[in-house]
């Protein structure tokens, strides 16, 4: 029995994660070896507005007993973004040492790409997830005066860079044997050369992997022009975040893309989510695209050791999209409920 903590979060989050739970329940009904138990937690911006916290003080202790965490989205206009993010998602990532953010990139059947007619991408973006540019080191001085200063520190540790780079090399070795490291060492003179040095050092352990470094701006342009040229991309917290948003757009829409926040050691639960935001403008309208959440559910099943069930879930999603049941962001006219029912139906019949 796998125990899943479900945090719907904000905006469209509860809608898409609710769709994902229904798909997971259908997958379990279709496979007697798959046993799942869900517990829901009403944490997020509404909780913050009521209690002054995005989640309770003992939230990590509560979540630690689960096998995985399934998250919808975080953020709402009445709560500053730095409050919502630093109050829920980042404490979970860091508290559970989920140092790998894994974002698979592939054009699903039935989804149109801006690069129609060209070779299509099939790659992984591996993003460092616990340090780098998203540190909480820094501050502001002389607030509200003409002399105001804001300082934000990037924190790169040898341990942090080594382990994410080694993870990326391992994944590249399992795939086509190509690895690209995203850097900006021509403009960032301390942390990026440090990243580059470790990238090359770890690469000596993987002679079978063809590895290279590319400046992130050039890499972004190349991803738009020729994403099929890449296999695995590894980057720092900020660069990996930006590049994976680009790959999602290249594959049709940000609403499709999934994300896995992994502790590869298995000591802590890992977290799975779509990469889109809470989309307050469409919340409650029933038109949110559940594809990213459903794909994230597939990643969760695979992580929990149910590879066949994971493949069936992703296959059912692709068949649904290819069959023309698509939400408005993909050019269709179906709502969240219609897409969910179609995926469930393909799993059960």
C-alpha positions in Angstrom: 0.0 0.0 0.0 1.5 3.3 -1.1 0.3 6.3 1.0 0.0 9.6 -1.0 -0.3 13.0 0.6 -2.4 15.2 -1.6 -2.0 19.0 -1.4 -4.4 20.7 -3.9 -3.0 24.1 -3.1 -4.4 27.2 -4.9 -6.2 28.3 -8.0 -6.6 25.4 -10.5 -4.4 23.2 -8.3 -7.3 21.4 -6.5 -9.0 20.9 -9.9 -6.0 19.3 -11.7 -4.8 17.3 -8.8 -8.3 16.1 -8.2 -8.4 14.9 -11.8 -5.0 13.2 -11.2 -6.3 11.4 -8.1 -9.3 10.1 -10.1 -7.0 8.8 -12.8 -4.8 7.1 -10.2 -7.8 5.5 -8.5 -8.8 4.1 -11.9 -5.3 2.8 -12.5 -5.6 1.0 -9.2 -9.0 -0.5 -10.0 -7.5 -1.8 -13.2 -4.5 -3.3 -11.5 -5.0 -5.4 -8.4 -1.3 -5.2 -7.5 -1.5 -1.4 -7.3 -2.8 -0.2 -3.9 -3.0 3.5 -3.2 -4.3 5.4 -0.2 -4.8 9.2 -0.3 -4.9 11.8 2.4 -5.7 15.4 1.6 -4.3 18.5 3.3 -6.0 21.9 2.8 -2.7 23.9 2.8 -1.9 26.9 0.6 -2.8 30.6 0.3 -6.3 30.2 1.8 -4.7 28.5 4.8 -2.3 31.4 5.0 -5.0 34.0 5.0 -6.8 32.2 7.8 -3.8 31.2 10.0 -0.8 33.3 8.9 1.0 30.2 7.6 0.9 28.3 4.3 1.0 25.1 6.2 1.2 24.1 9.9 4.5 24.2 11.8 4.6 20.4 12.0 3.7 19.9 8.3 7.0 18.2 7.4 6.7 15.8 10.3 3.2 14.9 9.1 4.3 14.4 5.5 7.4 12.4 6.4 5.3 9.3 7.0 4.0 9.2 3.4 5.5 7.4 0.4 5.0 10.4 -1.9 3.5 13.9 -2.1 1.1 15.0 -4.9 0.8 18.8 -5.3 -1.5 20.9 -7.5 -0.2 24.5 -7.5 0.9 27.3 -5.1 0.1 31.0 -5.4 -2.8 33.5 -5.2 -2.9 37.2 -6.0 -3.7 38.3 -2.4 -0.5 36.6 -1.1 2.9 37.7 -2.3 4.7 35.1 -4.4 7.8 35.0 -2.1 5.5 34.3 0.8 3.5 31.5 -0.8 6.5 29.8 -2.4 8.8 30.0 0.7 6.0 29.0 2.9 5.1 25.7 1.3 6.9 24.3 -1.7 10.5 25.3 -1.0 10.4 24.1 2.7 9.2 20.7 1.4 11.9 20.5 -1.3 14.6 21.4 1.1 13.3 19.8 4.3 13.1 16.4 2.4 16.4 17.0 0.5 14.6 16.7 -2.9 17.7 17.8 -4.7 16.6 16.6 -8.1 14.0 18.4 -10.1 13.3 16.1 -13.1 11.3 17.4 -16.0 10.7 15.0 -18.9 10.2 16.7 -22.3 8.3 14.9 -25.1 5.6 15.9 -27.6 2.6 13.9 -26.7 0.4 12.4 -29.5 -2.5 14.7 -30.2 -0.7 17.9 -29.2 0.5 20.4 -31.8 3.9 21.9 -31.5 5.1 25.3 -32.7 7.9 23.2 -34.4 5.5 21.1 -36.5 7.3 19.4 -39.4 10.7 19.2 -37.5 12.2 16.4 -35.5 10.5 16.5 -32.1 12.2 16.5 -28.6 12.6 13.6 -26.3 14.8 14.8 -23.5 15.2 15.3 -19.7 15.9 18.6 -18.0 17.7 17.9 -14.7 17.5 20.9 -12.4 19.3 21.3 -9.1 16.5 21.9 -6.6 17.8 22.9 -3.1 20.4 25.6 -3.5 22.0 27.8 -6.2 20.3 31.0 -7.1 17.2 30.2 -5.0 18.9 30.7 -1.7 17.4 32.8 1.1 20.7 34.6 1.8 20.7 38.3 1.4 18.7 41.3 2.4 17.7 44.9 1.8 19.2 48.1 3.3 17.9 51.7 3.4 14.4 50.7 2.4 12.3 53.3 0.7 15.2 55.7 0.2 17.1 56.6 -3.0 20.0 54.6 -1.5 18.1 51.4 -1.1 20.2 48.3 -1.7 19.0 44.7 -2.4 21.5 41.8 -2.2 20.7 38.2 -3.1 23.4 35.5 -2.7 23.7 32.4 -4.8 24.9 29.4 -2.8 26.7 26.6 -4.7 28.3 23.8 -2.7 30.5 21.1 -4.0 28.2 18.4 -2.6 25.2 20.0 -4.2 26.7 20.5 -7.6 28.4 17.1 -7.7 25.3 15.1 -6.8 23.1 16.8 -9.4 25.7 16.5 -12.1 26.3 12.9 -11.3 22.6 12.1 -11.4 22.4 13.8 -14.9 25.4 11.8 -16.1 23.7 8.6 -14.9 20.5 9.4 -16.7 22.4 10.3 -19.9 24.2 6.9 -19.7 20.8 5.2 -19.6 19.5 7.1 -22.6 21.3 8.2 -25.7 24.5 9.1 -24.0 24.4 12.9 -24.6 24.6 15.4 -21.8 24.6 19.2 -22.0 25.5 21.4 -19.0 23.8 24.8 -18.8 26.3 27.5 -17.7 26.8 31.2 -17.9 30.5 31.4 -16.9 31.1 34.1 -19.4 29.1 36.5 -17.3 28.9 35.0 -13.8 32.5 34.7 -12.7 32.5 32.6 -9.5 29.6 30.2 -9.2 29.3 29.2 -12.9 33.1 28.4 -13.4 32.7 26.3 -10.2 29.8 24.4 -11.7 31.8 23.9 -15.0 34.8 22.5 -13.2 32.7 20.0 -11.3 30.8 19.1 -14.5 34.1 18.2 -16.1 35.5 16.4 -13.1 32.4 14.1 -12.7 32.5 13.6 -16.5 35.8 11.7 -16.1 33.8 8.9 -14.4 31.5 8.6 -17.5 33.7 8.2 -20.6 30.8 6.7 -22.5 28.8 9.9 -22.2 29.3 12.7 -24.7 29.2 15.8 -22.5 29.5 19.5 -23.3 28.8 22.8 -21.7 26.7 25.5 -23.4 25.9 29.1 -22.3 22.3 29.2 -21.2 21.3 32.0 -23.5 22.6 30.1 -26.6 21.1 26.9 -25.2 17.7 28.5 -24.9 17.8 29.6 -28.5 18.9 26.2 -29.6 16.1 24.5 -27.7 13.6 26.7 -29.6 15.3 26.0 -33.0 16.3 22.3 -32.6 15.2 20.7 -29.4 15.6 17.2 -30.9 19.4 17.7 -30.7 19.4 17.3 -26.9 19.1 14.3 -24.7 19.7 15.3 -21.1 20.3 18.9 -19.9 21.5 19.7 -16.4 21.5 23.1 -14.9 21.4 25.1 -11.7 18.2 25.9 -9.9 17.5 29.1 -11.9 18.8 28.0 -15.3 17.1 24.6 -15.1 13.8 26.3 -14.1 13.9 28.7 -17.1 15.0 26.1 -19.6 12.4 23.6 -18.7 9.7 26.3 -19.2 11.0 26.8 -22.7 10.9 23.1 -23.4 7.3 22.9 -22.2 6.3 25.7 -24.6 8.1 23.9 -27.5 6.0 20.8 -26.7 2.7 22.6 -27.1 1.7 24.2 -23.8 2.9 24.7 -20.2 -0.2 22.9 -19.0 1.2 19.6 -20.2 4.5 19.5 -18.5 5.1 17.4 -15.3 7.8 17.7 -12.6 9.3 15.3 -10.1 11.1 16.6 -7.0 13.2 13.6 -6.0 15.2 12.5 -3.1 17.0 9.7 -4.9 18.1 8.1 -1.7 14.5 7.3 -0.7 15.1 8.5 2.8 12.3 11.1 2.4 9.1 11.2 0.3 9.4 12.8 -3.2 7.0 15.3 -4.5 5.2 15.3 -7.9 3.5 18.2 -9.6 2.6 19.9 -12.9 5.0 22.8 -13.6 2.2 25.3 -14.4 1.1 27.8 -11.9 -2.2 28.3 -10.1 -3.7 30.3 -13.0 -6.1 32.4 -10.9 -7.7 33.8 -14.1 -9.3 30.4 -15.0 -9.7 28.9 -11.5 -13.2 27.5 -11.0 -14.2 27.7 -14.6 -13.6 24.0 -15.3 -11.3 24.5 -18.2 -7.9 23.9 -16.6 -5.7 21.4 -18.4 -5.2 18.3 -16.2 -2.5 16.8 -18.5 0.5 18.0 -16.5 -1.0 16.7 -13.3 -1.8 13.3 -14.9 1.6 13.0 -16.4 3.1 13.9 -12.9 0.9 11.1 -11.5 2.5 8.7 -14.0 6.0 9.8 -12.8 4.9 9.2 -9.2 3.8 5.7 -10.0 7.1 4.9 -11.8 9.0 6.3 -8.8 7.0 4.0 -6.5 8.0 1.0 -8.5 4.8 0.6 -10.6 6.3 1.1 -14.1 3.6 -0.7 -16.0 0.8 1.3 -14.4 2.8 4.5 -15.0 3.0 3.6 -18.7 -0.7 2.8 -18.9 -1.6 6.2 -17.3 0.6 8.1 -19.8 -0.7 6.0 -22.6 -4.3 6.7 -21.7 -3.6 10.4 -21.6 -1.9 10.3 -25.0 -4.8 8.4 -26.5 -7.3 10.9 -25.0 -5.4 13.8 -26.5 -4.9 12.1 -29.9 -8.6 11.3 -29.9 -9.4 15.0 -29.9 -10.4 15.5 -26.3 -8.4 18.6 -25.4 -8.8 21.7 -23.3 -8.8 25.2 -24.8 -5.1 25.8 -24.2 -4.5 23.0 -26.7 -7.0 24.3 -29.2 -9.9 22.0 -28.0 -13.2 22.7 -26.4 -13.2 20.1 -23.7 -13.2 20.9 -20.0 -11.2 19.4 -17.2 -14.0 17.0 -16.3 -14.3 15.7 -19.9 -10.6 15.1 -20.3 -10.5 13.3 -16.9 -13.4 11.1 -17.7 -11.9 10.2 -21.1 -8.6 9.1 -19.5 -10.4 7.1 -16.8 -12.5 5.4 -19.4 -9.4 4.3 -21.3 -7.8 2.9 -18.2 -10.9 0.9 -17.2 -12.2 -0.4 -20.6 
